[in-house]
Every structure is written in structure tokens, then in C-alpha cells.
Amino acid sequence: MSSYQNGLSGGSQPRPGQSMDQTTATPIGRAAQQGAAEAMEFQLWVSQQATSLAKLKVFNTMAKTINDQQ
């Protein structure tokens, strides 16, 4: 148990986020992070487009119903 506690007090333990710092230190890591950010932005755009399309479909159905009643 003492060796476990000694290992915890050592400065070699990684801090949270340290692996991310190492990833951004390389050009490939930066490119990977940029690609992930662009992918997330694209997913957000797709979600917004799907929401807009759903609203248009509802509006179209409502307009068709009103038009059929006249």
C-alpha cells in the first residue's frame, strides 16, 4: 500500500487534459482536432436543416388542409 501512496505523490502522474495538450503539440494532432471541430459544426448544420425541413412539411400540410376546405 505504501508503494501505491508513493506513486500518487510523484510528479509523474498525468494531469487531466495533459494528453490533449500533447495531441495539439503535433501537426497531425492539430489537424485531427480541426477535423473533429468541422465535423461537429457540420452535424449542427445538418440538424438545423432537418428542423427547418420538418417545419416546412408541417406548414405544407396545414396549407394543403386549409386549401382543401375551401
C-alpha positions in Angstrom: 0.0 0.0 0.0 2.8 2.4 0.7 4.2 2.0 -2.8 0.7 2.9 -4.1 0.7 6.1 -2.0 4.2 6.9 -3.0 3.2 6.6 -6.6 0.3 9.0 -6.1 2.5 11.7 -4.6 5.0 11.6 -7.5 5.0 14.3 -10.1 4.9 11.9 -13.0 1.1 11.4 -12.7 -0.6 13.0 -15.7 -3.0 15.8 -15.0 -6.4 15.9 -16.6 -6.1 17.3 -20.2 -2.4 16.6 -20.5 -3.0 14.1 -23.3 -5.0 16.7 -25.2 -2.0 19.1 -24.8 0.2 16.5 -26.3 -2.2 16.0 -29.2 -2.3 19.6 -30.1 1.5 19.8 -30.0 1.8 17.9 -33.3 0.6 19.0 -36.7 -1.4 15.7 -37.1 -3.0 16.3 -33.7 -4.0 19.8 -34.6 -5.4 18.6 -37.9 -7.4 15.9 -36.2 -8.8 18.4 -33.7 -9.7 20.8 -36.5 -11.3 17.9 -38.4 -13.4 17.0 -35.3 -14.5 20.6 -34.9 -15.5 20.8 -38.5 -17.4 17.5 -38.2 -19.3 18.8 -35.2 -20.1 22.0 -37.0 -21.4 20.0 -39.9 -23.6 17.9 -37.6 -25.1 21.0 -36.2 -25.8 22.4 -39.6 -27.5 19.1 -40.6 -29.6 19.2 -37.5 -30.7 22.7 -38.3 -31.6 21.8 -41.8 -33.6 18.8 -40.7 -35.5 21.0 -38.2 -36.3 23.6 -41.0 -37.4 20.8 -43.3 -39.8 19.4 -40.6 -41.3 22.9 -40.1 -41.8 23.3 -43.8 -43.5 19.9 -44.0 -45.9 20.8 -41.2 -46.6 24.2 -42.9 -47.3 22.5 -46.2 -49.7 20.0 -44.6 -51.5 22.8 -42.8 -51.8 24.9 -46.0 -53.0 21.8 -48.0 -55.7 21.1 -45.4 -56.9 24.7 -45.4 -56.9 24.8 -49.2 -58.9 21.6 -49.4 -61.5 23.0 -47.1 -62.2 26.0 -49.4 
